[in-house]
């Protein structure tokens, strides 16, 4: 097999921005390890060009794609069908082919549930403050609901927070009162990617709490730095990135994901970014 020839298929990341993403390194390594003749490229696509980019995937015969901020909710209107999971979340992060149909799936909720249940060993009834209302927050709401968590949601607009709360409740969560203490503060916004802090109330943690930031980067975000300084457990988004990537790989190829190769590639990508 000669990767890079006329038979090589395209996997793409559509987002805005995408220059921080480790997904190209992860999926190129996964394709190499599994013997899949494909390469993965990241494309910075502003919102007004998303429809054209999706049509470009069709024209190029792409094997599939990932979709990231800020396109996860918009992309579900641009495909031929959505999986039950994408419909449940109301957002898509993985595009794949089912026959001649381009289908949106969501692997974020499943990936995050793995982190919550397996990596963090959280159980039903855990009180969680969820920050955000976009596609990642909606996936988090579904994952928290399936865990049976007690959830409170903050967003800049009250109606958005209510929508995400309703989504969590519809999937099995219980409401958490405004003044009730929480075990987990979960950031599902892009804040921190460019070293921005979260709103002040979420930057103060206690040593018995967990700060879970879906943002990942070589250096801890301000949110995670504040958590560490307070003695709280600080967890970034790498675990979710790996888990959702593994599920996306299965969608594209029908093969089990080479998780060891994905993990090694992520470690190398984060190390390389740190050295730059």
Order of alpha helices (4+ residues) and beta strands (2+ residues): beta-alpha-beta-alpha-beta-beta-alpha-beta-beta-alpha-beta-alpha-beta-alpha-beta-beta-beta-alpha-beta-alpha-alpha
